[in-house]
Amino acid sequence: MDAPPLEDDALWDGATVTGVVEVPDGKAELVEITGCHLQGVQLTGCELERLSLVDVIFDDCELSGALLLEARLRRVQFNRCRMSGFVMTRAVAEHVAFTDCKLDAANFRMSSWEPALWLRCELPSADFGGSAIKGGRLLGCNLSRVDMTGAKFERVYLHGSDLTELKGADSLRGVTIGIDQVVPLAGPVFSALGISVAGDPDDEADAARDG
């Protein structure tokens, strides 16, 4: 069916929804979506506060610039969704998966995830600051310039992901990486810990005297 309006206290239950969603004034609170399949739904730039999602699948949806504030998610899948600039701060998420999604500059600050999967997602410059991820997998993702400052991890795997210029690398306790990721991650870890790489100080002193 075509998407019904999302207004305060709206309830979608057991429906397959497609198309552009009308959100009056661009905002809605206390929306509940349960047992639904959202196919090609467009929610660009809307603001949904205290949204509840349970047993929901998003396929090929447009969620760029959407703000989901203090959302609650349980058994939710996002597949091939466009989510540039997506904001989901202070969320509580259980059994949530993102597959082949475009999430550049997404903001997940102060959110809780247990467990969670990001598979082959584009996440450059995303922000996980202050978040907590237990039993998480970020596999084959672009995590370049991602901010992990103050995040907490437990049983989290980053195999196959690009870790170039990762920020807050000193917060990665509890993370497992692949052997091929050791060298790319060394730079961010050294930077976070204030470690510099230089030549032998005695050699440098001798060179200065000779000069």
N, C-alpha and C positions, 0 to 999 in steps of 0.2 A: 504493500500500500504506500501511497505518498505520505511523506512525513507530516504528522500533525504538529501544530505549534507546541513549542516548549515554553510553558509558562510556569510561574511559581507553583510548586506542589504537583506538577504534572506527573502522571504515571503511565509508562509504556510497559505492557506486560505481554510476553509471548507473541510478538509481532515481527514480521519482516518489513523493514522500512527502507525506502529509497528516496532520493531526491534532495532538494534544498529544504532545510529546516528553518521555519520561521521562529525567531526568538524575539518577542516584543521588547523593544528598547535595547536589544542586544544582551539582556541579562535575565537570569532566572535562578531561583533558589529552591533547594530541597526537591529537586527532580529525581525520580526513581525510574530506572530502566532495568527490567528483569526478564531474562529468558528471551532476548531479542537478537535478531540478526540485522545489522545495519549495513546495507549494500550501497556504496556510492553516495552516502549521505554527506551533505555539505554543512559544516558548522564553523565556517571560517570566522575568526575574530570574536566569537561569542564568549560571554562570561557566565559560567555555571558554578554557583557556590553551593558547597555541601551536596554535590551530586552523588548518587548511589548507583553503582553498576554491578549487577550480579548475573553471571551466566550470559554474557553479552559478547558477540563477535562483530568487530568492525572490519569490513572488507572494502579496500579501495576507497576509503573515505577521505574527505578534505577537512582537516582539522588545524590548518595553519593559523597561528596567532590565537588559538582558543585558550581560554583561561579556565582551568578546573581547580577551584580553590577548596582545600580541605575535602577532597573527594574520598569516597570509600569504594574500593574495587575488589571484587572477588570472582575468580575464574573468568577473566576477561582476556580476549585476544584482539590485537591490532595487526592486520595483515595488509601489507602494501599501502599503507596510509601515508598521506602527505601531511606532515606535522611540523613544518618549519616554524620556529618561534613558539612552539607549543609550551604552555605553562601548566604544571601540575604540582604545586607546592603544598607542603603539609598534608600530603595524601597518605592513606593507609591502604596498601595494595597486597592482596594475597593471591597467588597463582595467576600472575599477569604475564602475558607474553607479547612482545613486539617482533614481528618478522618482516624483513625487507621494507622497513619504514624509513622515511626521510624525516629525521629529527634534529636537523642542524639548529644550534642555538636553543635547544629545548631547555626548560628550567624545571628540575625535579627537586629543588632545595627542600631540606627538612622533611623529606618523605620517608616512609617505611615500606620495605619490600620483603616478602617472605612467602615462597620463593619467587624469583622473577627471571625472565629470559629476554635478552635483546639479541636477535639473530640477524646477521648481515644488515645491520641498520647503519644509516649515516647519522653520526652524532657529533660532528665537529663543533667545538665551542659550547657543548652542552654543559649544564651546571648540576652537579650532584652534591653540592656543598651541604654539609650537615646532615646528609641522608644516612639511612641505615639499610644495608642490604644483606640478607641472610639467605644462603642457598641460591645465590644469583649466578647467572652465566651471561657474559657479554662476549659473544663468539663471532668472529669474523666481522667485527664492527669498525667503523672509522671513529676512533676516540681521540683524534688529534685535538689538542688544545682544550680537552675536557677538564673541568675544574672538579677535583675530588676533595677540596680542602675541608677538613673536619668531618669527613664521612667515616662511617664505621662499617667494616666488612667481616663477614663470617662465611666461610666456604663459598667464596666467589672466584669464578674462573674467567680469565680474559684471553683465552687462547685464540690465535688468529687475528687479533685486533690490532689496529694501528695505534700505538701509544705515543706518537710524536708530540713533543711539547706538552705533555700531560702536566697539569697544575695540581699542587697539593699531593705530590707523590709520597710524601712522608706519612700520609694517612692510609697507605695501602696494606697495612698489617691485616692478615687474614685473606689475602688475595693469592691465587696461584696463576703463574704465567708459564708460557712455553719456553723452551731453551732458546728459540729464535728471537724471543722478545727481550732477552737479558740486556743486550747492548743498546737497543733503542730506549729502554727504560732507565738505563744507567744515568743518562744526562739529567732527566727530570728529578731522579732521586738525589743525585749529587747537588743539584740546584736547591732543592727543598731543604736539604740538610746543611747548606752553606759550605759544601766541599768544593774546593777549587782543584783543578788539574794543572800542574806546571812542571817545569824541568827541575833537576836537582839544584837546591839552593846554593850548594858549594860551587857548582859549575857556573851558575849565574853570577855569583860574587866574583869568581875568577875572570869571567868575561868582562865584568864592569871595570875591574882594575886594569885589565889589558887594554880596554878601550880608552 
